[in-house]
Protein backbone atom coordinates (compact mmCIF):
# COMPACT_ATOMS: atom_id res chain seq x y z
CA UNK A 1 0.00 0.00 0.00
CA UNK A 2 1.21 3.50 -0.74
CA UNK A 3 1.73 6.47 1.50
CA UNK A 4 -1.37 8.05 -0.03
CA UNK A 5 -3.47 5.08 0.99
CA UNK A 6 -1.98 5.21 4.49
CA UNK A 7 -2.84 8.91 4.71
CA UNK A 8 -6.40 8.21 3.57
CA UNK A 9 -6.78 5.49 6.21
CA UNK A 10 -5.51 7.81 8.93
CA UNK A 11 -7.89 10.56 7.80
CA UNK A 12 -10.82 8.12 7.83
CA UNK A 13 -9.83 6.90 11.29
CA UNK A 14 -9.72 10.47 12.60
CA UNK A 15 -13.20 11.07 11.17
CA UNK A 16 -14.50 7.96 12.91
CA UNK A 17 -12.95 9.03 16.21
CA UNK A 18 -14.65 12.42 15.96
CA UNK A 19 -17.93 10.75 15.11
CA UNK A 20 -17.59 8.40 18.09
CA UNK A 21 -17.08 11.33 20.43
CA UNK A 22 -20.14 13.12 19.05
CA UNK A 23 -22.26 9.97 19.24
CA UNK A 24 -21.14 9.27 22.81
CA UNK A 25 -22.13 12.81 23.80
CA UNK A 26 -25.49 12.57 22.02
CA UNK A 27 -26.46 9.02 22.98
CA UNK A 28 -24.72 8.77 26.34
CA UNK A 29 -24.52 5.00 26.03
CA UNK A 30 -21.28 3.45 24.76
CA UNK A 31 -22.99 0.11 24.16
CA UNK A 32 -25.48 1.60 21.71
CA UNK A 33 -25.43 -0.51 18.50
CA UNK A 34 -24.57 2.54 16.36
CA UNK A 35 -21.57 3.37 18.54
CA UNK A 36 -20.45 -0.26 18.54
CA UNK A 37 -20.65 -0.38 14.72
CA UNK A 38 -18.54 2.76 14.30
CA UNK A 39 -16.08 1.51 16.90
CA UNK A 40 -15.72 -1.80 15.07
CA UNK A 41 -15.03 0.03 11.80
CA UNK A 42 -12.34 2.07 13.57
CA UNK A 43 -10.85 -1.16 14.94
CA UNK A 44 -10.64 -2.62 11.42
CA UNK A 45 -8.84 0.48 10.18
CA UNK A 46 -6.39 0.35 13.09
CA UNK A 47 -5.54 -3.27 12.28
CA UNK A 48 -5.13 -2.41 8.59
CA UNK A 49 -2.78 0.47 9.46
CA UNK A 50 -0.73 -1.78 11.75
CA UNK A 51 -0.33 -4.30 8.93
CA UNK A 52 0.75 -1.57 6.53
CA UNK A 53 3.32 -0.23 8.96
CA UNK A 54 4.66 -3.73 9.56
CA UNK A 55 5.01 -4.29 5.81
CA UNK A 56 6.72 -0.92 5.39
CA UNK A 57 9.09 -1.78 8.22
CA UNK A 58 9.96 -5.12 6.60
CA UNK A 59 10.67 -3.38 3.29
CA UNK A 60 12.96 -0.88 5.04
CA UNK A 61 14.81 -3.73 6.75
CA UNK A 62 15.34 -5.45 3.39
CA UNK A 63 16.67 -2.21 1.93
CA UNK A 64 19.06 -1.86 4.87
CA UNK A 65 20.39 -5.39 4.33
CA UNK A 66 20.96 -4.86 0.61
CA UNK A 67 21.38 -1.10 0.10
CA UNK A 68 23.34 -1.42 -3.15
CA UNK A 69 21.32 -1.57 -6.30
CA UNK A 70 22.02 -4.54 -8.50
CA UNK A 71 21.41 -2.31 -11.48
CA UNK A 72 23.98 0.34 -10.62
CA UNK A 73 25.67 2.33 -13.34
CA UNK A 74 28.51 0.45 -15.04
CA UNK A 75 32.04 1.51 -14.20
CA UNK A 76 34.86 1.85 -16.71
CA UNK A 77 37.49 -0.94 -16.54
CA UNK A 78 40.05 1.51 -15.16
CA UNK A 79 37.88 2.19 -12.08
CA UNK A 80 37.21 -1.49 -11.48
CA UNK A 81 40.93 -2.20 -11.77
CA UNK A 82 41.76 0.51 -9.22
CA UNK A 83 39.23 -0.84 -6.75
CA UNK A 84 40.49 -4.42 -6.91
CA UNK A 85 44.18 -3.53 -7.43
CA UNK A 86 44.16 -5.32 -10.73
CA UNK A 87 45.23 -3.82 -14.02
CA UNK A 88 43.29 -4.33 -17.20
CA UNK A 89 44.72 -3.94 -20.66
CA UNK A 90 42.42 -2.46 -23.22
CA UNK A 91 42.96 -3.76 -26.76
CA UNK A 92 42.14 -1.44 -29.62
ZAVEXDO-427352 format. One record per residue (C-alpha): x, y, z; residue number from 1. Coordinates in nm, 4 decimals. Layout:
// residues N
R         xx         yy         zz   titor
R          X          Y          Z     NUM
...
// end
This chain:
// residues 92
R         xx         yy         zz   titor
R     0.0000     0.0000     0.0000       1
R     0.1215     0.3503    -0.0739       2
R     0.1725     0.6470     0.1504       3
R    -0.1372     0.8052    -0.0033       4
R    -0.3474     0.5075     0.0988       5
R    -0.1983     0.5209     0.4488       6
R    -0.2839     0.8908     0.4711       7
R    -0.6398     0.8215     0.3566       8
R    -0.6784     0.5488     0.6208       9
R    -0.5509     0.7810     0.8931      10
R    -0.7885     1.0559     0.7803      11
R    -1.0819     0.8124     0.7829      12
R    -0.9827     0.6902     1.1286      13
R    -0.9722     1.0472     1.2601      14
R    -1.3204     1.1071     1.1173      15
R    -1.4503     0.7958     1.2910      16
R    -1.2948     0.9028     1.6206      17
R    -1.4649     1.2425     1.5965      18
R    -1.7933     1.0747     1.5109      19
R    -1.7589     0.8399     1.8088      20
R    -1.7077     1.1328     2.0433      21
R    -2.0137     1.3124     1.9049      22
R    -2.2259     0.9973     1.9238      23
R    -2.1145     0.9275     2.2810      24
R    -2.2127     1.2814     2.3803      25
R    -2.5491     1.2574     2.2025      26
R    -2.6458     0.9022     2.2984      27
R    -2.4719     0.8774     2.6335      28
R    -2.4518     0.5002     2.6034      29
R    -2.1280     0.3454     2.4762      30
R    -2.2988     0.0112     2.4163      31
R    -2.5482     0.1600     2.1713      32
R    -2.5432    -0.0508     1.8504      33
R    -2.4574     0.2539     1.6365      34
R    -2.1567     0.3374     1.8538      35
R    -2.0450    -0.0256     1.8544      36
R    -2.0651    -0.0380     1.4721      37
R    -1.8543     0.2761     1.4298      38
R    -1.6083     0.1515     1.6904      39
R    -1.5718    -0.1803     1.5070      40
R    -1.5030     0.0028     1.1800      41
R    -1.2342     0.2065     1.3566      42
R    -1.0847    -0.1157     1.4943      43
R    -1.0639    -0.2622     1.1421      44
R    -0.8835     0.0483     1.0178      45
R    -0.6389     0.0352     1.3090      46
R    -0.5544    -0.3272     1.2284      47
R    -0.5134    -0.2410     0.8595      48
R    -0.2779     0.0468     0.9457      49
R    -0.0734    -0.1776     1.1752      50
R    -0.0332    -0.4301     0.8934      51
R     0.0749    -0.1568     0.6535      52
R     0.3321    -0.0228     0.8961      53
R     0.4658    -0.3734     0.9564      54
R     0.5007    -0.4290     0.5808      55
R     0.6722    -0.0918     0.5386      56
R     0.9091    -0.1782     0.8221      57
R     0.9955    -0.5117     0.6601      58
R     1.0666    -0.3381     0.3291      59
R     1.2957    -0.0879     0.5041      60
R     1.4812    -0.3732     0.6746      61
R     1.5340    -0.5448     0.3393      62
R     1.6668    -0.2209     0.1930      63
R     1.9060    -0.1857     0.4869      64
R     2.0388    -0.5386     0.4325      65
R     2.0963    -0.4861     0.0613      66
R     2.1383    -0.1101     0.0100      67
R     2.3342    -0.1423    -0.3155      68
R     2.1318    -0.1567    -0.6302      69
R     2.2019    -0.4542    -0.8501      70
R     2.1412    -0.2311    -1.1476      71
R     2.3979     0.0337    -1.0618      72
R     2.5666     0.2326    -1.3341      73
R     2.8514     0.0451    -1.5043      74
R     3.2045     0.1515    -1.4201      75
R     3.4858     0.1854    -1.6710      76
R     3.7485    -0.0944    -1.6542      77
R     4.0047     0.1507    -1.5163      78
R     3.7883     0.2192    -1.2083      79
R     3.7207    -0.1489    -1.1478      80
R     4.0929    -0.2197    -1.1767      81
R     4.1757     0.0511    -0.9224      82
R     3.9229    -0.0842    -0.6746      83
R     4.0489    -0.4416    -0.6914      84
R     4.4183    -0.3529    -0.7425      85
R     4.4155    -0.5324    -1.0734      86
R     4.5229    -0.3825    -1.4019      87
R     4.3288    -0.4333    -1.7199      88
R     4.4722    -0.3939    -2.0659      89
R     4.2425    -0.2462    -2.3221      90
R     4.2958    -0.3758    -2.6764      91
R     4.2144    -0.1441    -2.9623      92
// end
